[in-house]
Amino acid sequence: MDFTQPLEKATLVRRYKRFLADVVLEADGSETTVHCPNPGAMLGLAGPGLTVWLSRSASPTRKLPLTLELVEVDGGLVGINTMHPNRLVAEALARDGIAEVAGYDRVRPEVKYGEKSRVDFLLERDGAPPCWLEIKNVHLMRQPGLAEFPDCVAARSARHLRELSARVAAGDRAVALFVVQRTDCDRVTAAADLDPGFAAALGDALKAGVEVLAYGCTIATDRVSLSHRLPVVFPGT
């Protein structure tokens, strides 16, 4: 996924109301409010003084033309835009870049399933059961090298795991894919202390036959791409 134009460097002043952040632009020293496309807690990624990178919308009518995309932490880049993982996975699926779910002829996004949900991708091919693929964005790291999900209570994500389990019970295939938008992690786990309900749902989904995968990303200020598989470490193991 290429950024359409060079990102702009800034210093974070504060992040508030979940979707807003104030920054000081490096280019001219002015302070402005930008869109923060992340509903989570952004633990460790929202401190004043952090260097951030912003994209600028070409739309002349957009209220907040700048969007917070990347945060620099300990010399590395972390993607905080929760819209990107689905785009990254879509690109990877188009080139069969995720070996575990390669070979499907049809890829349909946002297909209704369960009671109130839309699966991120439904993968289909003749002669095989459909594969229901849910994507989870990961950017939390509290221990060196260990990525964690979620960074706050994620009841909706737990519901998705239960709905994936139901698809397996119906004879389909179901996959939960964690996309780690940071380059300093070598494994992934559930943050059981932050959301024990999600951790329990993940364990139940595994027992039900849901496949759990994790992939890391390569991240630069001009491009982000899905790159390599990461091991998933389950709480208590």
C-alpha positions, 0 to 999 in steps of 0.5 A: 500500500503506497501513500499517494503523496509524501507524509508530513512530519509533526510532533504530537501534542495530545490525542483526545476524543479518540479520533482527534489529535493536536500536532505541531507541523515540522514544516512551519511550526504551526499547531493544528488538529488532525484526524486520528483513525483509531478507536483504541487506547493507543497505549504507548503511542499517544504521548506528548512529544512523539514524532508522528507522520501525517497524510494530507487529503486532496479533498478541498471540503474535508474538515480535517485534511490531515490524518495521523498515519504513523508514530515513531517509537524507539526509532521504529515506525508503528501504523495506527490507522485501523483502516489499513490492515484490510487494504494490506490484506486485500493487496496480499490476497490479490497476489496470493501473498498469504500462503495459508489462504492462497488459491481462492478464486473469489474474494468478497469483502464485507459479507454479512454473517452472524447476527450483526456482523460483516466478515472482512473477507469471504474467500471462495473457490469451486469444490471447497468450503468457503473461508471466512476471514476476519482481520484484527489490527495490532499495534500494542507492545508492552514487552520487547518483541511481544505484540498484543491485541486488544489494547482495550476492551474489544467486545465486538472482536470477541463476538467475531470470534464466536461467529467464526466458530459458528461458521466452522460448526456449519462446515466452513473454514474460518480464520482470524488474522492479526495484522501487526503494524509495527516492525519491532515484534516477533510474536503475538498474543492476546492481552488477557489483562486488558480484555479477559473476555477476548482472551477467553473467546480466542481460546474457545475459537481455537477449540472450535477449529478457528485458525489463528494467524498473524502477519507482520508488516514492513513500514516506511513513510512512503509504503506499508505492506504485509510481509511475514508470518509471526507466531501466535503465543496463547495466554498461559502457554 
